């Protein structure tokens, strides 16, 4: 029997057709929609020219209901044939009224599923929720149209046409229209989104309707949604130029806030997915332990009388204990982290730990685990001593992770500014950030150790450095591609950020000393700020190179016999400096320091040659007029550090 094909089942396309009595209408109408559910349009169009109204696609008159029979009674052969005949007639009527809009949808679906277009068409034309397509096409219609392609029984009734469709599609999976309210997504969701309140026409459907898919099979819902959001939705929104009213200058901040919130959501999806993948599942008990039947203390006492059962449960408990000990041992190992990760990684780490330990606690409190403990308690097994110790350790680890996540979440509001803002904008957030870190250090139960607080500060420093690098190289491939003035300004802002960061730290540290009862900032400042200081020294060297190259850039403009060789020599130094392949802003790259010393040596040599060049000219017998002319030209070489006073 086809799923949901019961006596009295009326093809959905016939709802609201003429000639049906009020009682019949009430008996066969769909359930009232929920407040947030989209309501399908009537099956009849009302022409404006006064002509006889025409029924919508597939709106054939339903057969009269059969009173007194249950809806899900098995149909007789004749009734089944009649239902199939009716379903076929419905499909054919809808097919005759199809246009290129429907074919556009069906083609997209067929291509996405690698299915035969005819099979997709037959399936959708016979769908009981076909009217949702017409509602989607209408002016001010539904914003979305969804299809599920998946296995399993459905929570809603299937007409015989649906059953035929499943067979024609070659397998247990079905493609059907859905609102997403009646059945869970277990396979693939294919959806169309409209971008205009105007009616969807043959002419505008390719421009105004977007198509997408989400995979949810085999527990990949989070992964599918995260991929959709990160690879399609987020890039599309970031490239959007016309935001309507929000696009006005006074509302651009709302757009940025929305995009940042969306990025956080996508990041949370990835984090949740990682948390689920990292969970530990305790081993399943053997089939012959009979744990499911053990519910009461009396059951535990009776099972404890069996030596065989007690031994099996002790073996199971020992297996669980080994799994838990492995998790605890891994959590206590020193974390291997990249030396440039930011504070958001610290929050993610503790969220993963919280998810892992909470999952273990839930399993420990499960009925099967309680049954094992109950039986071994009744048997007074010695294995429980080890288990109770592990139980305490797991509970403490879960509480620690939960507490740390709670306090680290107070820093979450600063992760956006630390990542997105310019150094100058970041300076405004440092006092609030420092106060929150001080609060964590003062009142957190687990996170207030010197080691963890120092590590947190280092991660904040790392993020500032990373953001500064991105700010300096924004819009260019190499730092040297910038114009000198804007590049020096950006470098100056980054150096000032480091100074402001350390000023606020020291101010907070001194304020804490006024209250000896509060935990003090007794951290290694060299460890916290050392990287930033090294990075700023690198920036100062880059700025020195920029200024030096700029000061000598006028050599080629000095028209004096023999100066061409000096200009070529200068240009060779500049070219060799800029063509280095490594990241100049990576303060860990020691090659830069060697190249900087070489650059300074070459510049010093060039300046000495320039001085010798000037001296040689003035050793000649020059007229006063010629000497003054030469001095005027040499004065233009600002970076030459030439001694010209005695020449006057």
ZAMARGU-4260 file (C-alpha; in steps of 0.2 Angstrom, whole numbers, plus 5000, padded with zeros to 4 digits):
<rodrens>
0) 5000/5000/5000 | 5007/5017/4996 | 5012/5027/5011 | 4997/5038/5017 | 4986/5031/5003
5) 4970/5029/5013 | 4951/5028/5010 | 4945/5045/5007 | 4961/5053/5004 | 4958/5068/4992
10) 4972/5074/4980 | 4978/5090/4987 | 4977/5099/4971 | 4958/5098/4972 | 4956/5108/4988
15) 4945/5123/4986 | 4938/5118/4969 | 4920/5122/4965 | 4906/5111/4969 | 4911/5104/4985
20) 4900/5106/5000 | 4904/5116/5016 | 4905/5100/5026 | 4916/5092/5013 | 4928/5107/5012
25) 4930/5107/5031 | 4933/5088/5031 | 4946/5089/5018 | 4955/5105/5021 | 4973/5105/5027
30) 4976/5110/5045 | 4976/5128/5050 | 4994/5136/5047 | 5004/5141/5062 | 5007/5160/5063
35) 5024/5159/5055 | 5019/5146/5042 | 5016/5152/5024 | 4998/5150/5018 | 4995/5143/5001
40) 4985/5153/4989 | 4968/5148/4983 | 4967/5136/4969 | 4957/5147/4958 | 4962/5163/4950
45) 4950/5177/4950 | 4951/5186/4933 | 4949/5205/4933 | 4940/5206/4916 | 4924/5197/4922
50) 4927/5181/4912 | 4923/5164/4920 | 4937/5160/4933 | 4949/5146/4929 | 4955/5133/4941
55) 4973/5132/4946 | 4985/5119/4940 | 4979/5102/4945 | 4963/5108/4953 | 4952/5094/4948
60) 4936/5090/4957 | 4939/5077/4971 | 4929/5061/4973 | 4915/5062/4986 | 4921/5056/5003
65) 4916/5039/5010 | 4909/5042/5027 | 4911/5029/5040 | 4928/5022/5034 | 4944/5026/5043
70) 4956/5036/5033 | 4971/5023/5034 | 4961/5007/5029 | 4969/4997/5016 | 4962/5001/4999
75) 4954/4989/4988 | 4961/4985/4971 | 4948/4996/4962 | 4950/5010/4974 | 4969/5010/4972
80) 4967/5010/4953 | 4955/5025/4955 | 4967/5034/4966 | 4981/5031/4954 | 4970/5037/4939
85) 4966/5053/4949 | 4984/5056/4953 | 4989/5054/4935 | 4975/5066/4929 | 4981/5079/4942
90) 4999/5077/4935 | 4994/5079/4917 | 4983/5094/4921 | 4997/5103/4930 | 5009/5098/4916
95) 4998/5106/4903 | 4999/5122/4912 | 5017/5122/4916 | 5028/5136/4909 | 5047/5140/4908
100) 5047/5145/4927 | 5043/5127/4932 | 5055/5120/4920 | 5068/5132/4927 | 5065/5125/4944
105) 5065/5107/4939 | 5081/5108/4929 | 5090/5116/4944 | 5084/5101/4955 | 5088/5088/4942
110) 5106/5095/4939 | 5109/5096/4958 | 5104/5078/4961 | 5110/5071/4945 | 5093/5064/4941
115) 5083/5062/4925 | 5073/5078/4922 | 5057/5068/4918 | 5058/5059/4935 | 5060/5076/4944
120) 5045/5083/4934 | 5034/5069/4937 | 5038/5068/4956 | 5035/5087/4959 | 5019/5088/4948
125) 5011/5075/4959 | 5016/5083/4975 | 5003/5087/4988 | 5011/5103/4992 | 5013/5109/4973
130) 5003/5124/4977 | 5018/5131/4987 | 5026/5134/4970 | 5012/5145/4964 | 5013/5155/4980
135) 5032/5157/4978 | 5029/5164/4960 | 5016/5176/4966 | 5018/5195/4969 | 5023/5197/4988
140) 5023/5178/4989 | 5034/5166/5000 | 5052/5171/5001 | 5058/5153/5000 | 5053/5137/4991
145) 5061/5121/4999 | 5063/5103/4993 | 5069/5088/5003 | 5078/5073/4995 | 5080/5059/5008
150) 5075/5042/5014 | 5063/5036/5027 | 5044/5038/5030 | 5037/5055/5031 | 5026/5062/5044
155) 5013/5068/5032 | 5002/5058/5021 | 5008/5052/5003 | 4996/5051/4989 | 4998/5036/4977
160) 5007/5048/4965 | 5020/5051/4978 | 5023/5032/4980 | 5024/5030/4961 | 5036/5044/4961
165) 5048/5036/4973 | 5048/5020/4962 | 5051/5031/4946 | 5066/5039/4955 | 5074/5022/4958
170) 5076/5020/4976 | 5070/5024/4994 | 5075/5042/4993 | 5061/5054/4989 | 5061/5072/4982
175) 5046/5082/4989 | 5041/5100/4993 | 5041/5105/5011 | 5039/5119/5022 | 5052/5112/5034
180) 5039/5111/5048 | 5032/5094/5045 | 5047/5083/5044 | 5065/5083/5049 | 5079/5086/5037
185) 5089/5069/5036 | 5096/5070/5018 | 5098/5085/5006 | 5088/5101/5006 | 5087/5111/4990
190) 5080/5128/4991 | 5075/5143/4980 | 5076/5161/4987 | 5068/5176/4979 | 5075/5193/4980
195) 5061/5204/4975 | 5042/5206/4980 | 5037/5207/4962 | 5029/5192/4954 | 5042/5179/4947
200) 5040/5179/4928 | 5048/5169/4914 | 5059/5185/4911 | 5065/5188/4928 | 5066/5171/4936
205) 5085/5168/4932 | 5089/5185/4940 | 5078/5186/4955 | 5078/5168/4961 | 5094/5160/4969
210) 5096/5142/4971 | 5106/5132/4984 | 5108/5116/4993 | 5112/5110/5011 | 5118/5092/5015
215) 5112/5084/5031 | 5114/5066/5028 | 5124/5055/5040 | 5125/5068/5053 | 5133/5082/5042
220) 5120/5095/5045 | 5132/5107/5054 | 5145/5104/5041 | 5133/5107/5027 | 5126/5123/5034
225) 5143/5129/5039 | 5149/5126/5021 | 5134/5135/5014 | 5136/5150/5025 | 5155/5152/5023
230) 5157/5148/5005 | 5141/5156/4998 | 5131/5167/5009 | 5145/5176/5018 | 5155/5180/5002
235) 5139/5186/4993 | 5134/5197/5007 | 5151/5205/5009 | 5152/5209/4990 | 5134/5217/4991
240) 5135/5235/4987 | 5117/5240/4988 | 5110/5238/5006 | 5095/5249/5003 | 5091/5260/5018
245) 5106/5252/5027 | 5118/5258/5014 | 5116/5276/5019 | 5131/5283/5028 | 5122/5284/5045
250) 5118/5265/5044 | 5134/5257/5038 | 5139/5253/5055 | 5124/5241/5056 | 5129/5232/5040
255) 5146/5229/5048 | 5139/5223/5064 | 5128/5211/5055 | 5142/5204/5044 | 5153/5202/5060
260) 5139/5193/5069 | 5137/5182/5054 | 5155/5178/5054 | 5154/5174/5073 | 5139/5162/5069
265) 5149/5153/5055 | 5164/5152/5067 | 5152/5145/5080 | 5146/5132/5068 | 5163/5126/5064
270) 5167/5126/5083 | 5152/5116/5087 | 5156/5103/5073 | 5173/5101/5080 | 5166/5099/5097
275) 5155/5085/5092 | 5168/5076/5082 | 5180/5077/5098 | 5168/5068/5109 | 5172/5051/5117
280) 5159/5038/5117 | 5160/5025/5131 | 5161/5007/5125 | 5144/4998/5122 | 5140/4984/5135
285) 5139/4966/5129 | 5122/4960/5123 | 5121/4947/5137 | 5123/4959/5152 | 5104/4963/5152
290) 5107/4981/5158 | 5091/4987/5150 | 5081/4976/5162 | 5090/4983/5177 | 5079/4997/5184
295) 5077/4996/5203 | 5088/4992/5218 | 5080/4975/5219 | 5085/4972/5201 | 5103/4977/5206
300) 5103/4965/5221 | 5097/4951/5211 | 5110/4953/5197 | 5123/4955/5210 | 5120/4937/5215
305) 5127/4931/5199 | 5146/4930/5199 | 5146/4929/5180 | 5136/4945/5178 | 5147/4954/5191
310) 5163/4949/5182 | 5156/4956/5166 | 5151/4972/5173 | 5168/4974/5182 | 5176/4971/5165
315) 5165/4984/5157 | 5168/4997/5171 | 5187/4994/5169 | 5185/4997/5150 | 5176/5013/5153
320) 5189/5018/5166 | 5203/5016/5154 | 5194/5027/5141 | 5191/5041/5154 | 5209/5040/5160
325) 5215/5042/5142 | 5204/5058/5141 | 5211/5065/5157 | 5229/5061/5152 | 5227/5070/5136
330) 5219/5085/5144 | 5233/5087/5156 | 5247/5086/5143 | 5255/5102/5138 | 5245/5110/5124
335) 5254/5112/5107 | 5249/5129/5100 | 5255/5140/5086 | 5265/5155/5093 | 5254/5167/5085
340) 5236/5162/5089 | 5224/5175/5097 | 5213/5174/5112 | 5198/5167/5103 | 5208/5151/5101
345) 5209/5150/5120 | 5190/5151/5122 | 5188/5138/5108 | 5200/5126/5118 | 5190/5127/5134
350) 5173/5125/5124 | 5179/5109/5117 | 5185/5103/5134 | 5168/5108/5141 | 5159/5098/5127
355) 5170/5083/5129 | 5168/5082/5148 | 5150/5086/5148 | 5147/5072/5136 | 5156/5060/5147
360) 5146/5066/5162 | 5130/5063/5153 | 5135/5045/5149 | 5141/5042/5167 | 5123/5047/5173
365) 5115/5037/5159 | 5103/5022/5165 | 5115/5009/5158 | 5130/5016/5168 | 5119/5018/5184
370) 5114/5000/5182 | 5132/4994/5181 | 5137/5005/5197 | 5121/4999/5206 | 5125/4981/5203
375) 5143/4983/5208 | 5138/4993/5223 | 5126/4978/5228 | 5140/4966/5225 | 5152/4977/5235
380) 5165/4977/5221 | 5182/4984/5224 | 5182/4991/5206 | 5171/5005/5212 | 5185/5014/5221
385) 5195/5017/5205 | 5178/5023/5197 | 5174/5035/5211 | 5191/5043/5209 | 5188/5045/5191
390) 5171/5052/5193 | 5177/5065/5205 | 5191/5070/5192 | 5179/5071/5177 | 5167/5081/5187
395) 5181/5093/5193 | 5187/5094/5175 | 5170/5098/5168 | 5167/5111/5181 | 5184/5119/5177
400) 5180/5120/5159 | 5163/5127/5162 | 5169/5140/5173 | 5183/5145/5161 | 5171/5146/5147
405) 5160/5158/5157 | 5174/5170/5161 | 5182/5169/5144 | 5166/5173/5136 | 5167/5191/5144
410) 5181/5194/5132 | 5171/5188/5117 | 5165/5206/5113 | 5183/5212/5111 | 5188/5198/5098
415) 5180/5208/5084 | 5189/5224/5088 | 5205/5215/5090 | 5203/5207/5073 | 5194/5220/5062
420) 5199/5237/5069 | 5213/5249/5065 | 5227/5251/5078 | 5220/5268/5082 | 5203/5261/5084
425) 5209/5247/5095 | 5217/5259/5107 | 5200/5264/5113 | 5195/5246/5118 | 5211/5243/5128
430) 5205/5250/5145 | 5189/5239/5145 | 5199/5224/5139 | 5211/5226/5153 | 5197/5228/5166
435) 5189/5212/5160 | 5206/5202/5161 | 5208/5210/5178 | 5191/5203/5183 | 5195/5186/5177
440) 5211/5186/5187 | 5202/5192/5203 | 5187/5181/5204 | 5188/5166/5192 | 5190/5150/5202
445) 5201/5140/5190 | 5208/5152/5177 | 5218/5164/5189 | 5234/5155/5189 | 5250/5166/5183
450) 5253/5153/5169 | 5236/5154/5162 | 5234/5173/5163 | 5251/5176/5156 | 5246/5164/5141
455) 5230/5174/5139 | 5240/5191/5138 | 5252/5183/5126 | 5237/5178/5114 | 5230/5196/5115
460) 5247/5202/5110 | 5248/5190/5096 | 5231/5196/5089 | 5237/5214/5090 | 5252/5210/5080
465) 5242/5200/5067 | 5230/5214/5065 | 5244/5227/5063 | 5252/5216/5050 | 5236/5215/5040
470) 5233/5234/5042 | 5250/5238/5035 | 5249/5227/5020 | 5231/5230/5017 | 5228/5233/4998
475) 5246/5228/4993 | 5256/5212/4991 | 5272/5218/4998 | 5275/5232/5011 | 5286/5241/4998
480) 5272/5243/4986 | 5264/5257/4997 | 5267/5275/4995 | 5280/5281/5008 | 5268/5293/5017
485) 5253/5282/5021 | 5265/5267/5025 | 5274/5278/5038 | 5258/5283/5045 | 5252/5265/5047
490) 5268/5260/5055 | 5267/5275/5067 | 5249/5269/5072 | 5255/5251/5076 | 5270/5257/5087
495) 5258/5269/5096 | 5246/5254/5099 | 5260/5244/5108 | 5264/5260/5119 | 5246/5262/5124
500) 5244/5243/5128 | 5259/5244/5139 | 5253/5260/5147 | 5236/5253/5152 | 5244/5237/5158
505) 5256/5247/5170 | 5242/5258/5175 | 5231/5243/5180 | 5246/5235/5189 | 5249/5251/5199
510) 5231/5252/5204 | 5230/5234/5210 | 5245/5238/5222 | 5233/5250/5231 | 5223/5235/5236
515) 5235/5222/5243 | 5220/5210/5246 | 5217/5209/5227 | 5227/5197/5216 | 5241/5207/5209
520) 5248/5207/5191 | 5263/5197/5194 | 5267/5192/5176 | 5282/5192/5165 | 5281/5208/5156
525) 5295/5202/5144 | 5285/5187/5140 | 5269/5197/5137 | 5276/5212/5127 | 5292/5205/5121
530) 5285/5200/5104 | 5276/5217/5101 | 5292/5226/5106 | 5302/5215/5093 | 5289/5218/5080
535) 5289/5237/5083 | 5308/5237/5082 | 5306/5229/5065 | 5294/5242/5060 | 5306/5256/5065
540) 5319/5248/5054 | 5307/5247/5039 | 5303/5265/5042 | 5322/5270/5042 | 5324/5261/5026
545) 5309/5270/5018 | 5316/5287/5024 | 5333/5283/5018 | 5328/5277/5001 | 5316/5292/4999
550) 5330/5304/5004 | 5342/5298/4990 | 5328/5296/4977 | 5333/5313/4969 | 5350/5307/4964
555) 5344/5304/4946 | 5338/5322/4945 | 5355/5329/4948 | 5363/5333/4932 | 5381/5333/4935
560) 5394/5324/4925 | 5398/5308/4933 | 5382/5307/4944 | 5374/5294/4933 | 5385/5281/4941
565) 5379/5286/4958 | 5361/5285/4953 | 5363/5268/4946 | 5372/5262/4962 | 5357/5269/4972
570) 5344/5261/4961 | 5353/5244/4963 | 5353/5245/4982 | 5334/5249/4982 | 5329/5235/4969
575) 5339/5222/4978 | 5331/5227/4995 | 5313/5226/4988 | 5314/5210/4979 | 5317/5199/4995
580) 5304/5185/4995 | 5301/5183/5014 | 5289/5193/5024 | 5298/5209/5030 | 5285/5211/5044
585) 5288/5194/5051 | 5298/5198/5066 | 5304/5180/5068 | 5313/5181/5051 | 5331/5184/5056
590) 5336/5186/5037 | 5329/5204/5038 | 5341/5209/5052 | 5356/5203/5041 | 5349/5212/5025
595) 5346/5227/5035 | 5364/5228/5041 | 5369/5225/5023 | 5357/5239/5017 | 5365/5251/5030
600) 5382/5246/5025 | 5378/5249/5006 | 5370/5266/5010 | 5385/5272/5020 | 5397/5267/5006
605) 5386/5276/4994 | 5386/5292/5005 | 5405/5291/5007 | 5407/5290/4988 | 5395/5305/4986
610) 5406/5315/4998 | 5422/5310/4988 | 5413/5315/4972 | 5409/5332/4979 | 5427/5334/4985
615) 5434/5329/4968 | 5424/5343/4959 | 5429/5356/4971 | 5447/5352/4969 | 5446/5358/4952
620) 5448/5376/4947 | 5430/5382/4947 | 5423/5399/4944 | 5413/5406/4959 | 5398/5405/4948
625) 5401/5387/4943 | 5405/5383/4962 | 5388/5390/4968 | 5379/5381/4954 | 5386/5365/4960
630) 5383/5368/4978 | 5365/5372/4974 | 5363/5355/4965 | 5372/5345/4979 | 5361/5353/4992
635) 5346/5344/4984 | 5353/5327/4989 | 5345/5327/5006 | 5351/5309/5011 | 5369/5311/5006
640) 5375/5318/5022 | 5387/5329/5013 | 5399/5341/5021 | 5396/5357/5010 | 5400/5371/5023
645) 5418/5372/5019 | 5415/5373/5001 | 5406/5389/5003
</rodrens>
